Amino acid sequence: MLTITPIPAFSDNYIWCLANSEDGKTLIVDPGQADPVIRHLDAEGLSPDMILVTHHHPDHTGGVGKLASLYPDCRIVGPTDSPFKGVTETVRAGDTVTWQDLTFKVFPVPGHTLDHIAFYSDYPVNDRPVLFCGDTLFVSGCGRLFEGSPAQMKQSLESLRQLPDATAVYCAHEYTLANLRFARHWLPEDAGLESFESECRALRDEDRPTVPSTLGTEKRLNPFLRWDDPAVIESASHYARTHGLPCSTDVDVFAATRHGKDNF
């Protein structure tokens, strides 16, 4: 039986632990810190045999070296052409990575960083396909554009938007309530966002994660996946006019929305 558990790190990171309860083998995703992972593995009697890295930022890679030294047989898989050089295997667009019964397809998703990749498997875990997307797609949000362009990020999100609605979105941060504050500001008449915010606030009040979301929920509610939604176009157009930005294409709508979030 496969389970996915969030391991909290720093103030708002999630390191994902995908474990096989039968043999104790685990897959770790984006270990920004080693010690929380080690504590979890020891408590559960688990042993990692693969680490996936989505991009080079230290809050996703900072624990890799220590884990590699403790578990020398562990495969470390990450993006090619990356500033982070601590992997044992590099992958690029269209490659696959197999762990246990899961085969992950590698999606290039530049925008947040240029080396960013995502891992998708249609093998059901908890009855749903699995997407490990790092800092590209968040619950009701998306990553800041530190290295890539709006066009790159919009294309990356569009590739993820094509995946099945049932896909569980395992992003790497608990940013949901902050994202929803902006989303409701951007789309104040959206009753779905209001209801979803109440659900997420209740989870956080109980110190429970709001992640994973599902791709169907994100397609319906996340303004950064709705560049072709009339309500988002209207809000983006108004914002663009008042800030001297273009707003004639889908990329412009996305860029105005991202600009709005950056300055919210």
Beta strands, then each sheet from edge to edge (+ up, - down):
strand 1: 2-9
strand 2: 13-20
strand 3: 25-29
strand 4: 47-52
strand 5: 75-79
strand 6: 89-91
strand 7: 96-99
strand 8: 102-108
strand 9: 117-125
strand 10: 128-134
strand 11: 137-138
strand 12: 141-142
strand 13: 168-171
strand 14: 213-214
sheet 1: 1+ 2- 3+ 4+ 5+ 6+
sheet 2: 7+ 8- 9+ 10- 13- 14+
sheet 3: 11+ 12-
end
